[in-house]
Amino acid sequence: MSDDDIPRAAGAPARGALAAAGWTRLSQLTGVTERELLALHGVGPKAVRVLRAALGERGLGLAGDPPDTDR
């Protein structure tokens, strides 16, 4: 598993929905909004939290997220 893979903790339905939408890498989600993710069947609030946390660990965020001023 690569550091840029979608985390397993997001859940199989969410990972499948993301793959079907063409998003197979975590870094690709920096151009995607929370609203776009939640519009996918299989992606719910828990998956968004997991994805946002994984992105945050890499100093990244979803499109539209406010910048992290703690860095």
C-alpha positions as CSV (number, residue, x, y, z in Angstrom):
1,M,0.0,0.0,0.0
2,S,1.3,3.4,-1.0
3,D,1.3,6.5,1.2
4,D,-1.0,8.0,-1.5
5,D,-3.6,5.2,-1.5
6,I,-7.1,5.8,-0.3
7,P,-7.1,4.7,3.3
8,R,-8.9,1.4,4.0
9,A,-10.5,3.0,7.0
10,A,-12.7,5.0,4.6
11,G,-14.6,1.8,3.9
12,A,-15.0,-0.5,0.9
13,P,-18.1,1.3,-0.4
14,A,-16.4,4.7,-0.3
15,R,-13.2,3.4,-1.9
16,G,-15.3,1.7,-4.7
17,A,-17.3,4.9,-5.3
18,L,-14.1,7.0,-5.4
19,A,-12.5,4.6,-7.9
20,A,-15.6,4.6,-10.1
21,A,-15.4,8.4,-10.1
22,G,-11.8,8.2,-11.2
23,W,-10.1,9.1,-7.9
24,T,-7.7,6.3,-6.9
25,R,-5.1,8.4,-5.1
26,L,-5.5,10.5,-1.9
27,S,-3.7,13.4,-3.5
28,Q,-6.3,13.6,-6.3
29,L,-8.9,14.6,-3.6
30,T,-7.3,18.0,-3.1
31,G,-9.4,19.2,-6.1
32,V,-12.6,17.7,-4.8
33,T,-15.1,19.3,-2.4
34,E,-16.8,17.6,0.5
35,R,-20.1,18.2,-1.2
36,E,-18.9,16.3,-4.3
37,L,-17.7,13.4,-2.2
38,L,-21.0,13.2,-0.3
39,A,-22.9,13.1,-3.6
40,L,-21.3,9.7,-4.4
41,H,-23.3,6.7,-3.4
42,G,-21.2,4.9,-0.8
43,V,-19.4,8.0,0.6
44,G,-20.8,9.3,3.9
45,P,-19.7,11.6,6.7
46,K,-17.4,9.0,8.2
47,A,-15.5,8.4,5.0
48,V,-15.1,12.2,4.5
49,R,-13.7,12.5,8.0
50,V,-11.2,9.7,7.4
51,L,-10.2,11.2,4.0
52,R,-9.9,14.7,5.5
53,A,-7.7,13.4,8.4
54,A,-5.5,11.4,6.0
55,L,-5.1,14.5,3.8
56,G,-4.4,16.6,6.9
57,E,-1.6,14.3,8.0
58,R,0.1,15.1,4.6
59,G,-0.5,18.8,4.9
60,L,-3.3,18.7,2.4
61,G,-7.0,19.2,2.4
62,L,-10.2,18.9,0.3
63,A,-11.0,21.7,-2.1
64,G,-12.7,24.5,-0.3
65,D,-11.2,23.6,3.1
66,P,-9.8,26.5,5.0
67,P,-5.9,26.5,5.1
68,D,-4.4,25.0,8.2
69,T,-2.8,28.0,10.0
70,D,-1.1,25.8,12.6
71,R,1.8,25.0,10.2
